[in-house]
């Protein structure tokens, strides 16, 4: 016989916190379910809000300055929300460094900052920041951002942090009123410090990228603790001397990724000299990205330069892995890519590799530009 309970007799027994957080953790990518969980009870609301509010995105508005100010005031009055935000993303926003600083000041637990297609202005002379106001940031990423007149805004923002685990520049552009005039470097302010980084990525695939980006970053960044460096470029390449300064400064470098295509000029068939790795005594793995097209004679010259680069390693090198990320051009059929790879003249590279006794792994991965690895 069924037992009937009145409304007053119904009780909800609390779920242990371990189980409650396990449930919400498994739903961290399902915002709809998390919002439904937050309506169950106060404990469920607290557990769900930690994921719902962990990442926020600020979108472009008709009046970005006013909307950012209103958002800062909202955060200042939301004491329970501020510690929950871990990731901040700004999308197509026109702002200054001081605007970003004002937002970060209200997010004490923010770990990552990503700026996508933003137009960033440097802070004015009256904007004073402590040095540094924030001790650590896990990741700072610029994606297709526009910096007005100079790279000063980019590194003013970098200078807000004492240490950045991962710093990335992807397709960034510096707008210059006089593009034909060589851009001057921007020395840091007298109150500025050098921000230490562990992982640094330069992927300047646009022809408008200025050649002084690396030179400016050398003035703002402390590379003594740099463990991973990736330099990939397109038509507008940073000169080889800047690469050398980077490699000489990164004495703790463990992983290096270079674009091997940069070591052969597109105008002259003669190869450009690659940088030296004589200072990279702790290098453990190096990856070369290489584009394979029907002009295999150019690829052969690039492989020779890769061998020259490996020759420059010190005798006590700890290098254990050499990898090639080969990008197959559309003029080569996918069915025949292995044949083209086998036809390459690997002999100069292998001869240089024989002198490095510490290498235990050599890998080759082939892929189309917009696809994953094919082998």
C-alpha positions in Angstrom: 0.0 0.0 0.0 1.4 3.4 -1.0 2.2 5.9 1.7 1.0 9.5 1.2 3.0 12.4 2.5 1.7 15.9 3.0 3.7 18.9 1.9 5.0 19.6 5.4 6.3 16.0 5.7 8.4 16.2 2.5 12.1 16.9 3.3 15.2 17.3 1.1 18.2 15.6 2.5 21.4 17.5 1.7 23.8 15.9 -0.8 27.5 15.7 0.5 29.6 18.5 -0.9 32.0 16.1 -2.5 29.2 14.6 -4.6 27.6 18.0 -5.3 30.9 19.5 -6.7 31.5 16.3 -8.6 28.2 16.8 -10.4 28.7 20.4 -11.2 32.3 19.8 -12.3 31.1 17.2 -14.8 28.7 19.9 -16.2 31.2 22.7 -16.4 30.8 23.0 -20.2 27.0 22.8 -20.2 25.9 26.2 -19.2 22.1 25.4 -19.6 22.4 22.5 -17.1 24.5 24.6 -14.7 21.8 27.3 -14.7 19.2 24.7 -13.9 21.3 23.4 -11.1 21.6 26.8 -9.6 17.8 26.9 -9.1 17.7 23.8 -6.9 18.9 25.3 -3.6 21.5 27.6 -2.1 24.3 24.9 -2.0 23.6 24.0 -5.6 23.6 27.6 -6.6 27.0 28.2 -5.0 28.5 25.1 -6.7 27.0 26.0 -10.1 27.9 29.7 -10.0 31.6 28.8 -9.7 31.5 27.4 -13.2 28.9 29.7 -14.8 30.9 32.8 -13.8 34.4 31.4 -14.2 34.6 32.8 -17.8 33.2 36.1 -18.9 33.3 37.9 -22.3 33.1 41.6 -22.9 31.7 42.3 -26.4 31.9 45.4 -28.5 29.4 48.2 -27.6 28.4 51.4 -29.3 30.1 53.3 -26.4 32.9 51.0 -25.2 34.3 53.5 -22.7 31.0 54.0 -21.0 30.0 50.3 -21.0 33.4 49.3 -19.5 33.0 51.9 -16.8 29.5 50.6 -16.0 30.9 47.1 -15.9 33.6 48.1 -13.5 31.0 49.7 -11.2 28.9 46.5 -11.4 31.9 44.3 -10.4 32.7 46.7 -7.5 29.2 46.1 -6.1 29.2 42.4 -6.7 31.5 41.1 -4.0 30.3 37.5 -4.3 30.9 37.4 -8.0 34.4 38.9 -8.3 36.4 36.0 -6.9 34.6 33.5 -9.2 35.9 35.0 -12.5 39.0 33.1 -13.6 39.0 33.9 -17.4 38.4 37.3 -19.0 37.9 37.6 -22.8 37.4 40.9 -24.6 36.0 40.8 -28.1 36.2 43.6 -30.6 36.5 46.3 -27.9 38.1 49.7 -28.3 39.8 50.4 -25.0 42.9 51.7 -23.4 45.4 50.0 -21.1 43.9 51.9 -18.2 40.4 50.5 -19.0 41.8 46.9 -18.9 43.6 47.7 -15.7 40.4 49.0 -14.1 38.5 45.7 -15.0 41.4 43.5 -13.8 41.5 45.4 -10.5 38.0 44.1 -9.7 38.9 40.5 -10.6 41.4 39.3 -8.0 41.3 35.7 -9.1 41.6 36.3 -12.9 44.1 33.8 -14.4 43.8 34.3 -18.2 43.2 37.4 -20.3 42.5 37.1 -24.0 41.9 40.1 -26.3 40.4 39.3 -29.7 40.2 41.9 -32.5 40.6 44.7 -30.0 41.9 48.2 -30.7 44.1 49.1 -27.8 45.4 52.5 -27.0 48.3 53.2 -24.6 47.6 54.8 -21.3 48.0 58.5 -20.8 50.8 60.2 -18.9 48.5 60.8 -16.0 47.7 57.1 -15.6 50.1 55.7 -12.9 50.3 52.0 -12.1 52.1 50.4 -9.3 55.0 48.2 -10.5 53.6 45.6 -10.9 50.0 45.8 -9.7 49.3 42.1 -10.4 51.9 39.5 -9.4 51.0 36.7 -11.8 48.9 35.8 -14.9 48.6 32.3 -16.4 48.0 33.5 -19.9 47.8 36.7 -21.9 46.9 36.3 -25.5 46.6 39.0 -28.3 44.6 37.8 -31.3 44.3 40.1 -34.3 44.6 43.2 -32.1 45.4 46.6 -33.4 47.8 48.8 -31.6 47.8 52.5 -32.5 51.1 54.1 -33.6 53.4 51.8 -31.6 53.7 48.6 -29.5 53.7 50.6 -26.4 50.1 49.6 -25.4 50.8 45.9 -25.8 53.7 46.0 -23.4 52.1 48.5 -21.0 49.5 45.8 -20.5 52.2 43.1 -20.2 53.9 45.3 -17.6 50.9 45.1 -15.3 52.1 41.6 -14.3 55.2 40.5 -12.6 55.1 37.1 -14.2 53.2 35.6 -17.2 53.2 31.9 -17.7 52.1 32.1 -21.4 52.3 35.2 -23.6 51.1 35.0 -27.2 50.9 37.4 -30.1 48.8 36.1 -33.0 48.3 38.2 -36.2 48.7 41.5 -34.3 49.0 44.8 -36.2 50.5 48.1 -35.4 48.7 51.0 -37.2 51.1 53.6 -38.3 50.2 56.9 -39.9 53.5 56.8 -41.9 54.0 53.1 -42.7 57.0 53.8 -44.9 59.0 55.3 -42.1 60.9 52.9 -40.0 59.2 52.5 -36.6 61.2 53.4 -33.6 61.4 51.2 -30.5 59.5 52.1 -27.5 61.6 52.1 -24.3 59.8 51.3 -21.1 58.9 54.0 -18.7 61.3 54.8 -15.8 58.8 53.1 -13.4 58.5 50.0 -15.6 59.9 46.6 -14.8 60.7 43.6 -16.9 58.0 40.9 -16.8 59.2 37.4 -16.7 57.6 34.8 -19.0 57.8 31.0 -19.3 56.2 30.5 -22.7 56.3 33.0 -25.6 54.7 32.7 -29.0 55.0 35.0 -32.0 52.8 34.2 -34.9 52.9 37.3 -37.2 51.2 36.0 -40.3 50.0 39.4 -41.6 52.2 41.5 -43.9 51.5 44.6 -41.7 53.4 43.3 -38.7 56.3 45.6 -37.8 59.8 44.3 -37.6 60.5 46.0 -34.3 58.1 43.9 -32.2 60.8 41.5 -31.0 63.2 44.4 -30.3 60.6 46.2 -28.1 59.8 43.0 -26.3 63.4 42.5 -25.4 63.3 45.7 -23.5 60.1 44.8 -21.6 60.5 41.0 -21.0 62.8 39.0 -18.7 63.7 35.9 -20.7 65.9 34.2 -18.1 63.0 31.9 -17.2 61.7 31.3 -20.7 61.1 27.6 -21.2 59.2 27.5 -24.5 59.6 29.8 -27.5 57.7 29.7 -30.8 58.5 32.0 -33.7 56.4 31.7 -36.8 56.1 34.4 -39.4 54.6 35.2 -42.7 55.6 37.8 -45.4 56.8 40.4 -42.9 59.6 38.7 -41.1 61.6 39.9 -38.1 65.2 40.1 -39.0 67.5 37.2 -37.9 69.5 39.4 -35.5 66.4 39.8 -33.3 66.0 36.0 -33.3 69.6 35.7 -32.1 69.1 38.2 -29.3 66.1 36.2 -28.2 68.0 32.9 -28.2 71.0 34.4 -26.4 68.7 35.8 -23.6 66.7 32.6 -23.1 69.3 30.6 -21.3 66.8 28.3 -19.6 65.0 27.4 -22.9 63.6 23.9 -23.1 61.4 23.8 -26.1 61.8 25.8 -29.4 59.6 26.0 -32.5 60.9 27.8 -35.6 59.5 28.4 -39.0 62.2 26.8 -41.3 60.7 28.7 -44.3 62.1 31.9 -43.1 65.7 30.9 -43.8 65.3 31.0 -47.5 64.6 34.3 -49.2 61.5 34.4 -51.4 63.3 36.8 -53.8 66.7 35.2 -54.0 67.3 31.4 -54.1 70.3 31.7 -51.8 69.5 30.7 -48.2 69.5 33.2 -45.3 71.7 32.4 -42.4 69.9 30.8 -39.5 70.6 31.9 -35.9 73.0 30.1 -33.6 71.8 27.9 -30.7 75.2 28.1 -28.9 73.5 29.6 -25.8 70.7 27.0 -25.6 72.5 24.5 -23.4 69.2 23.2 -21.8 67.2 22.8 -25.0 65.4 19.5 -25.0 63.1 19.6 -28.0 63.0 21.6 -31.2 60.3 21.6 -33.9 60.6 23.0 -37.4 57.6 23.9 -39.4 58.1 23.5 -43.1 55.9 24.1 -46.1 56.1 21.5 -48.8 55.2 22.6 -52.4 56.2 21.6 -55.9 59.4 23.7 -55.6 61.3 21.0 -53.7 64.7 22.7 -54.5 63.7 25.4 -52.0 62.8 22.8 -49.4 66.2 21.2 -49.8 67.9 24.5 -49.0 65.8 24.9 -45.9 66.8 21.4 -44.7 70.4 22.4 -45.2 69.9 25.4 -43.0 68.2 23.3 -40.4 71.3 21.2 -40.3 73.5 24.4 -39.9 71.3 25.4 -37.0 71.8 22.0 -35.3 75.5 22.3 -35.8 75.5 25.4 -33.7 74.3 23.5 -30.6 76.9 23.3 -27.8 78.8 20.0 -27.2 77.0 19.4 -23.9 73.5 19.8 -25.4 70.6 18.0 -23.8 68.5 17.9 -27.0 66.5 14.7 -27.2 63.8 15.3 -29.8 63.8 16.9 -33.3 60.4 17.2 -35.0 59.2 18.4 -38.4 55.7 19.8 -38.9 55.4 19.6 -42.7 52.5 21.6 -44.2 51.4 20.2 -47.6 50.4 22.8 -50.1 47.2 22.4 -52.1 49.2 21.9 -55.3 50.3 18.5 -54.0 47.6 15.8 -54.0 47.0 14.3 -50.6 47.5 10.8 -52.1 51.0 11.6 -53.1 52.3 13.5 -50.1 54.4 10.6 -48.8 56.2 10.4 -52.1 57.2 14.0 -52.0 58.4 13.7 -48.4 60.6 10.7 -49.4 62.1 12.6 -52.3 63.4 15.3 -50.1 67.2 15.4 -49.6 67.4 14.6 -45.9 71.1 13.8 -46.0 72.5 17.2 -44.9 70.1 17.2 -41.9 71.0 13.5 -41.0 74.7 14.2 -41.2 74.4 17.1 -38.7 72.1 14.9 -36.5 74.8 12.2 -36.1 77.0 14.4 -34.1 74.3 14.9 -31.4 74.3 11.8 -29.4 71.6 12.9 -27.0 68.8 12.8 -29.7 66.6 9.8 -29.2 63.5 10.8 -31.2 63.0 12.2 -34.7 59.4 12.8 -35.8 57.8 13.9 -39.0 54.1 15.0 -39.2 52.5 16.0 -42.4 49.2 17.9 -42.7 47.2 20.3 -44.9 47.1 23.9 -43.6 43.6 23.5 -42.2 43.7 19.8 -41.2 45.3 17.7 -38.5 48.3 15.5 -38.9 48.3 12.9 -41.7 51.1 10.7 -40.5 
